[in-house]
C-alpha cells in the first residue's frame, strides 16, 4: 500500500486514533503518566505510524496540519489527573507561525511534557536548539526521546537541557547482548539524578526487563508488560475504549 495516496482520506474521514500507553513509577508500580501514541487505519487495515509520518515528512505544511489535528485530539482525551507526554517533531516547529501555534497550544494545557522526537541529523541540529529555546522561554517541560537509539545523533545540549531522558528500547537489547553495557546506562541515570532530571526506560516486556530497570535505577518504565492498562480511542468511535 502506498500510504501517501491515502493520507488525505485518513485525515478527512477521521480514521485516526490514539493509544495512551502508561508510564509506571518504578518505586510503587503505579501509573505516573501516559504517552499519547498516534494510530491510523485505512478501511480495515492498520497503518504503521512510522510509515505514515515518514510519508508526509517532506511536506512540512501538511505535516504541521496533521500534527495540529492529532495533538488536539490527543489532548481532548487526556486521561484525567495524569501527566501526558506528547511527541512532537522539531520540523513542525521551525517557521514563526508554527512556533506561535505551539506556544499558544501548550501554554493553555496542564500536565504536559513534550517529547522531542529523535529523528534529527547534524544539518538540523540548530532547529532542535531553537525548539528548546522557545520551550524554555515559555516554561514548557520537555523530554529527550529515544536516547541511545541506534544510528541516532547524540545531542549533548538536549541531554543537558531536557527535564526527562527517555531511554530507547534498544538499551535493553544491548544489555542482554553485552551485560557490561548496563554500567554505561547506570552512569546516564546517575547523571540524571544529580542533575534533577527524571529517566524513563522504554520497552519493558517481561519480569526480566523489570529486573534490569530496577538494577539501572530509573525513575519510570513503560512497555507491553502493562498492555492491559493501555487506553485506545479512535476518532470515529470516540465513545469506545478497547
SERO-4910 file (N, C-alpha, C, O; in steps of 0.05 Angstrom, whole numbers):
BEGIN
 pado doro    nc1    nc2    nc3   cac1   cac2   cac3    cc1    cc2    cc3    oc1    oc2    oc3
  Unk    A     17    -24      0      0      0      0     17     25      0     36     28     16
  Unk    A     12     44    -19     26     69    -19     11     88     -1     -9    100     -8
  Unk    A     21     91     23      7    107     44      3    135     35    -18    147     42
  Unk    A     21    147     21     19    175     13     -7    180     -2    -18    202      0
  Unk    A    -17    161    -17    -41    164    -32    -66    165    -15    -87    174    -23
  Unk    A    -64    155     10    -87    152     27    -88    172     51   -106    172     67
  Unk    A    -67    188     53    -65    206     76    -89    225     78   -101    228     99
  Unk    A    -96    238     55   -118    256     55   -144    243     64   -159    255     79
  Unk    A   -148    219     55   -172    204     62   -173    197     92   -193    199    105
  Unk    A   -149    189    102   -148    181    131   -155    205    149   -170    202    168
  Unk    A   -144    228    142   -150    252    159   -178    262    154   -193    268    173
  Unk    A   -186    265    128   -213    275    122   -235    258    133   -256    268    142
  Unk    A   -231    232    133   -251    213    144   -247    206    173   -260    188    184
  Unk    A   -229    220    185   -223    217    214   -217    188    222   -228    177    241
  Unk    A   -200    176    206   -192    148    211   -166    147    227   -148    133    219
  Unk    A   -165    162    248   -142    163    265   -150    159    294   -174    162    301
  Unk    A   -131    153    310   -137    148    338   -112    153    356    -92    163    346
  Unk    A   -115    145    381    -93    149    399    -91    125    418   -112    114    426
  Unk    A    -67    117    424    -63     97    445    -48    111    468    -26    121    464
  Unk    A    -61    111    491    -48    123    515    -33    100    529    -46     83    541
  Unk    A     -7    101    527     10     80    540     19     90    567     32    111    569
  Unk    A     14     74    588     21     84    615     50     84    620     65     67    611
  Unk    A     59    104    635     86    107    645     85    101    675     71    115    690
  Unk    A     99     80    683     96     69    710    119     79    728    142     77    721
  Unk    A    112     88    752    133     96    771    144     70    784    130     54    795
  Unk    A    170     67    781    183     41    788    181     35    818    178     12    826
  Unk    A    182     56    835    183     51    864    157     40    875    157     27    896
  Unk    A    135     47    862    109     38    873     92     23    852     70     14    859
  Unk    A    101     22    827     87      9    805     60     20    799     42      6    791
  Unk    A     56     46    805     31     59    799     35     77    774     57     85    767
  Unk    A     12     83    760     13     99    736     20    128    744      6    141    759
  Unk    A     42    138    732     50    166    736     40    184    714     32    207    719
  Unk    A     40    174    690     33    190    666     25    171    644     26    147    646
  Unk    A     18    183    621     12    168    596     27    182    573     31    206    573
  Unk    A     36    165    554     46    176    529     25    172    508     14    150    505
  Unk    A     19    193    493     -1    192    471     13    183    446     31    197    436
  Unk    A      5    161    435     16    149    410     -5    149    388    -27    138    392
  Unk    A      1    161    365    -18    163    343    -23    136    330     -5    119    329
  Unk    A    -48    132    321    -55    107    307    -71    115    283    -85    135    282
  Unk    A    -69     98    261    -82    104    236    -93     78    224    -82     56    228
  Unk    A   -115     81    208   -125     58    193   -138     67    167   -149     89    166
  Unk    A   -137     50    148   -150     55    122   -167     31    116   -157      9    111
  Unk    A   -193     35    116   -211     12    114   -208     -5    139   -210      5    162
  Unk    A   -202    -30    136   -197    -48    158   -167    -52    163   -159    -69    180
  Unk    A   -150    -37    149   -121    -41    151   -109    -20    170   -113      4    167
  Unk    A    -94    -30    190    -80    -13    208    -55     -3    194    -39    -19    183
  Unk    A    -50     23    195    -27     35    182     -5     41    202    -10     51    224
  Unk    A     19     33    196     42     38    213     46     68    218     49     83    198
  Unk    A     46     77    243     51    106    248     77    115    236     79    137    226
  Unk    A     98     98    238    124    105    228    122    111    198    133    130    188
  Unk    A    109     93    183    106     96    154     89    120    147     94    135    128
  Unk    A     68    125    163     51    147    158     66    174    160     65    190    142
  Unk    A     80    177    182     95    202    186    118    205    166    124    227    158
  Unk    A    131    183    160    152    184    140    143    194    113    157    208     99
  Unk    A    118    186    106    107    193     80    100    223     78     98    233     56
  Unk    A     95    236    101     87    265     99    110    283    108    107    308    108
  Unk    A    133    272    115    154    288    127    165    309    108    175    330    116
  Unk    A    164    304     82    175    323     63    157    346     57    165    366     46
  Unk    A    132    344     64    112    365     60    107    378     88     88    369    101
  Unk    A    122    397     95    122    408    122     94    420    129     85    417    152
  Unk    A     82    434    111     56    446    117     35    425    122     18    428    140
  Unk    A     35    403    106     17    381    111     23    368    137      5    361    153
  Unk    A     49    364    142     58    351    167     48    368    191     38    357    210
  Unk    A     52    394    190     43    412    211     13    410    215      4    408    238
  Unk    A     -2    411    194    -31    409    196    -40    383    209    -57    384    227
  Unk    A    -29    361    200    -36    335    211    -30    334    241    -46    324    257
  Unk    A     -7    344    248      1    344    276    -17    361    294    -23    354    317
  Unk    A    -27    384    283    -45    400    299    -71    385    304    -83    387    325
  Unk    A    -81    371    283   -105    355    286   -102    333    307   -118    330    325
  Unk    A    -79    319    305    -74    296    323    -70    306    352    -81    293    370
  Unk    A    -55    327    356    -49    336    383    -75    347    397    -78    343    421
  Unk    A    -92    360    382   -117    369    393   -134    345    403   -146    346    424
  Unk    A   -134    325    386   -150    300    393   -138    287    417   -152    278    435
  Unk    A   -111    284    418    -98    271    440   -102    286    466   -105    274    487
  Unk    A   -101    312    465   -104    329    489   -133    328    498   -139    327    523
  Unk    A   -152    327    480   -180    326    487   -187    302    503   -204    303    521
  Unk    A   -174    279    498   -180    254    512   -159    248    533   -158    225    543
  Unk    A   -143    267    541   -123    263    562   -135    250    586   -154    260    597
  Unk    A   -124    227    595   -134    214    620   -133    234    643   -113    247    648
  Unk    A   -155    236    657   -158    255    678   -138    251    701   -133    229    710
  Unk    A   -126    273    710   -109    273    733    -81    262    728    -65    259    747
  Unk    A    -74    256    703    -48    245    697    -32    263    677    -43    276    660
  Unk    A     -6    264    682     12    279    663     11    265    636      8    241    634
  Unk    A     13    281    615     12    270    588     37    277    572     44    300    571
  Unk    A     50    257    561     73    260    544     64    261    515     52    242    505
  Unk    A     70    283    501     62    286    473     87    287    455    105    303    460
  Unk    A     88    271    434    111    271    416    108    294    396     86    299    385
  Unk    A    130    308    391    130    329    372    156    330    357    178    331    369
  Unk    A    155    331    331    179    332    314    187    362    311    170    378    304
  Unk    A    212    368    316    221    396    313    216    408    286    215    432    283
  Unk    A    213    390    265    209    400    238    182    415    235    179    430    216
  Unk    A    163    410    253    138    424    251    137    448    270    115    458    276
  Unk    A    160    456    280    162    479    298    185    497    291    200    506    308
  Unk    A    189    501    265    211    518    255    203    545    247    214    565    256
  Unk    A    183    547    229    173    573    220    159    588    242    149    576    261
  Unk    A    158    615    239    147    631    260    117    625    266    110    624    290
  Unk    A    101    620    245     73    615    251     68    587    263     49    583    278
  Unk    A     86    568    258     85    542    271     91    545    300     77    535    318
  Unk    A    113    559    306    121    563    334    100    577    350     94    570    372
  Unk    A     88    598    337     67    613    351     43    595    358     32    598    380
  Unk    A     36    577    340     14    559    345     20    541    369      4    539    387
  Unk    A     44    529    370     51    511    391     54    524    418     46    513    439
  Unk    A     65    549    418     67    564    443     39    568    455     35    563    479
  Unk    A     21    577    438     -7    581    447    -20    555    456    -34    554    477
  Unk    A    -15    534    441    -27    508    447    -18    497    474    -34    489    490
  Unk    A      9    497    478     19    485    502     16    503    527     14    493    549
  Unk    A     14    529    523     10    547    546    -18    544    557    -23    553    580
  Unk    A    -36    533    542    -64    530    551    -69    501    559    -92    493    559
  Unk    A    -48    487    567    -51    459    575    -39    456    603    -24    472    613
  Unk    A    -47    434    616    -36    427    642    -24    399    641    -33    382    626
  Unk    A     -3    395    657      9    368    660     18    357    633     13    333    627
  Unk    A     32    373    618     42    364    591     72    364    591     85    382    601
  Unk    A     83    343    579    112    341    573    115    336    543    103    317    533
  Unk    A    130    353    530    135    349    501    159    331    496    181    337    506
  Unk    A    154    309    482    177    292    475    188    301    449    175    301    428
  Unk    A    214    308    449    227    317    424    236    291    410    254    277    418
  Unk    A    222    286    388    227    261    373    256    262    361    263    281    348
  Unk    A    270    241    366    298    240    357    300    227    329    306    204    326
  Unk    A    295    244    309    298    235    281    316    255    266    315    258    242
  Unk    A    331    270    282    346    292    271    374    284    262    384    262    268
  Unk    A    387    302    247    414    298    239    430    324    244    419    343    254
  Unk    A    455    323    236    472    346    241    463    371    227    468    394    236
  Unk    A    449    368    204    440    391    189    419    407    203    417    431    199
  Unk    A    402    394    218    380    409    232    384    410    262    365    414    277
  Unk    A    409    406    271    414    408    300    407    436    310    398    438    333
  Unk    A    411    457    294    404    484    303    374    487    307    365    502    325
  Unk    A    359    473    291    330    474    294    321    462    321    303    472    334
  Unk    A    335    441    329    329    429    355    336    449    377    321    451    397
  Unk    A    359    462    374    367    483    394    346    505    396    338    513    418
  Unk    A    336    514    373    316    535    373    290    525    386    276    540    400
  Unk    A    283    500    380    260    487    391    261    488    422    242    495    435
  Unk    A    284    481    433    288    481    462    288    509    473    277    514    495
  Unk    A    299    528    458    300    556    467    272    567    473    267    578    494
  Unk    A    253    563    454    227    575    459    211    559    479    194    570    493
  Unk    A    216    533    482    203    518    503    213    527    531    197    529    550
  Unk    A    239    532    533    250    542    558    238    570    564    231    576    587
  Unk    A    237    587    543    227    614    547    198    614    558    191    630    575
  Unk    A    182    595    548    154    594    557    149    573    578    126    566    583
  Unk    A    170    563    590    169    544    612    152    519    606    135    511    621
  Unk    A    157    508    582    144    483    574    163    460    578    186    460    568
  Unk    A    155    440    594    172    418    601    176    400    576    157    395    561
  Unk    A    200    389    573    205    371    550    224    349    557    240    350    576
  Unk    A    223    328    540    238    303    545    255    297    520    248    304    498
  Unk    A    278    285    525    296    275    504    286    247    498    291    228    513
  Unk    A    272    243    475    261    218    469    281    199    455    299    209    440
  Unk    A    279    173    460    295    153    447    325    157    450    340    153    431
  Unk    A    333    164    474    362    167    479    376    140    475    365    119    485
  Unk    A    399    139    462    414    115    456    401     97    435    407     73    433
  Unk    A    384    109    419    373     94    396    394     90    375    410    108    370
  Unk    A    395     66    362    416     61    342    415     81    319    393     89    310
  Unk    A    438     89    309    441    107    286    429    134    290    423    148    271
  Unk    A    426    143    315    415    169    320    438    188    328    459    180    336
  Unk    A    433    214    324    452    234    331    451    240    361    429    243    372
  Unk    A    473    240    374    474    246    403    476    276    407    495    289    399
  Unk    A    455    287    419    453    315    424    461    321    453    445    317    472
  Unk    A    486    330    457    495    337    484    478    358    497    471    357    520
  Unk    A    471    378    481    455    401    491    427    391    500    418    399    521
  Unk    A    415    374    484    389    363    491    390    347    517    372    348    534
  Unk    A    411    331    519    415    315    544    417    333    568    406    327    589
  Unk    A    431    355    565    435    374    587    411    390    594    406    398    617
  Unk    A    395    396    574    373    415    578    346    402    583    328    415    596
  Unk    A    342    378    574    316    365    577    309    359    607    327    354    623
  Unk    A    284    359    613    275    353    640    274    323    645    277    313    667
  Unk    A    269    308    623    266    279    625    283    266    603    284    276    580
  Unk    A    296    244    609    311    228    589    297    201    586    295    186    605
  Unk    A    287    196    562    274    171    556    294    152    542    304    158    521
  Unk    A    300    130    555    319    111    545    306     92    525    286     79    531
  Unk    A    317     91    501    305     75    479    304     45    486    320     36    502
  Unk    A    285     31    474    282      3    478    308    -13    471    312    -35    482
  Unk    A    324     -2    454    350    -15    446    368    -18    470    386    -35    470
  Unk    A    365     -2    490    382     -4    514    379    -31    526    400    -44    534
  Unk    A    355    -41    529    351    -68    540    364    -90    522    376   -109    532
  Unk    A    361    -87    496    373   -106    478    403   -107    481    415   -129    481
  Unk    A    415    -84    483    445    -83    485    454    -95    512    474   -108    513
  Unk    A    439    -89    533    447   -100    559    446   -131    559    463   -144    570
  Unk    A    425   -142    545    422   -171    544    445   -183    527    454   -206    532
  Unk    A    454   -169    506    475   -179    490    503   -174    502    521   -191    500
  Unk    A    505   -151    516    531   -144    528    525   -134    557    522   -110    561
  Unk    A    524   -152    576    516   -145    603    531   -121    616    519   -107    632
  Unk    A    556   -118    608    571    -95    620    561    -68    611    566    -48    624
  Unk    A    545    -68    590    533    -42    580    515    -29    600    510     -5    599
  Unk    A    505    -45    619    488    -34    639    502    -12    656    490      6    666
  Unk    A    529    -15    658    544      5    673    544     32    659    544     53    673
  Unk    A    544     31    633    542     57    617    516     70    623    515     94    629
  Unk    A    494     55    623    467     66    628    464     75    657    449     94    662
  Unk    A    477     61    675    476     69    703    489     97    706    480    114    722
  Unk    A    509    102    690    522    128    690    503    150    680    503    172    692
  Unk    A    488    144    659    468    163    649    447    169    670    439    192    674
  Unk    A    437    147    683    416    150    703    427    166    727    413    183    738
  Unk    A    451    161    735    463    176    757    467    205    750    462    223    766
  Unk    A    475    211    725    478    238    716    450    252    718    449    275    727
  Unk    A    429    238    709    403    250    711    395    256    739    383    277    745
  Unk    A    401    238    757    393    242    785    407    267    797    394    283    811
  Unk    A    433    270    793    447    292    805    441    318    790    448    340    799
  Unk    A    428    316    766    420    340    751    391    346    754    380    363    740
  Unk    A    377    332    773    349    336    778    331    330    754    311    344    749
  Unk    A    339    310    738    324    301    715    312    274    722    321    260    740
  Unk    A    291    266    707    279    240    710    286    222    687    291    232    665
  Unk    A    286    196    691    292    177    670    269    157    667    256    149    686
  Unk    A    264    150    641    243    130    634    256    110    616    269    116    596
  Unk    A    253     84    623    263     62    607    240     51    591    220     41    602
  Unk    A    242     51    564    221     41    547    226     11    541    248      1    544
  Unk    A    205     -2    532    207    -29    522    206    -51    542    215    -73    537
  Unk    A    194    -46    566    192    -67    586    170    -87    578    147    -80    575
  Unk    A    179   -112    573    160   -132    563    156   -156    582    137   -170    580
  Unk    A    175   -160    601    172   -182    619    187   -176    645    198   -155    649
  Unk    A    186   -195    664    197   -191    690    228   -188    690    239   -175    707
  Unk    A    240   -201    670    269   -198    667    276   -169    661    295   -158    671
  Unk    A    261   -157    642    265   -129    636    261   -111    660    275    -92    665
  Unk    A    241   -119    676    235   -104    700    258   -104    720    265    -84    733
  Unk    A    271   -127    722    294   -130    740    318   -113    730    332   -101    746
  Unk    A    321   -111    704    343    -95    692    337    -65    699    355    -50    706
  Unk    A    312    -57    696    304    -29    702    310    -23    732    320     -1    738
  Unk    A    304    -42    749    309    -38    778    339    -35    784    347    -19    800
  Unk    A    355    -52    770    384    -50    774    395    -24    763    414    -13    775
  Unk    A    384    -14    741    393     11    730    386     35    748    401     54    749
  Unk    A    364     32    762    355     54    780    339     76    767    339     98    777
  Unk    A    326     70    744    310     90    730    286     98    747    278     83    765
  Unk    A    274    121    741    251    130    756    225    117    747    207    110    763
  Unk    A    222    114    720    197    105    708    203     84    686    225     82    676
  Unk    A    182     69    680    184     48    659    158     48    643    138     58    652
  Unk    A    160     38    618    136     34    602    141     11    582    164      5    576
  Unk    A    120     -1    573    123    -23    554     99    -42    555     80    -38    569
  Unk    A    101    -63    538     78    -82    535     73    -99    559     53   -114    560
  Unk    A     90    -98    579     84   -113    604     59   -102    616     45   -115    632
  Unk    A     52    -77    610     29    -63    621      7    -59    601     -9    -40    603
  Unk    A      6    -76    580    -13    -72    558    -42    -72    567    -59    -60    553
  Unk    A    -48    -85    589    -76    -86    598    -85    -58    608   -109    -53    612
  Unk    A    -66    -40    612    -72    -13    622    -72      7    599    -77     31    603
  Unk    A    -67     -2    574    -67     15    551    -96     25    546   -115     11    551
  Unk    A    -99     50    537   -125     61    531   -125     69    501   -108     85    492
  Unk    A   -143     56    485   -144     61    456   -170     75    449   -191     66    456
  Unk    A   -168     98    435   -192    113    427   -189    120    397   -168    130    389
  Unk    A   -210    115    382   -210    123    353   -229    146    350   -250    148    362
  Unk    A   -221    165    332   -236    189    328   -265    182    318   -284    195    327
  Unk    A   -267    162    301   -294    155    291   -309    136    309   -330    126    302
  Unk    A   -298    132    333   -312    116    353   -304    125    381   -294    109    397
  Unk    A   -307    151    386   -296    163    410   -309    153    436   -297    158    457
  Unk    A   -331    140    434   -343    130    459   -334    102    466   -343     91    486
  Unk    A   -316     91    450   -306     64    456   -277     64    463   -261     76    449
  Unk    A   -270     51    484   -242     47    492   -237     17    492   -249      2    507
  Unk    A   -219      9    475   -213    -20    472   -188    -28    485   -180    -51    485
***
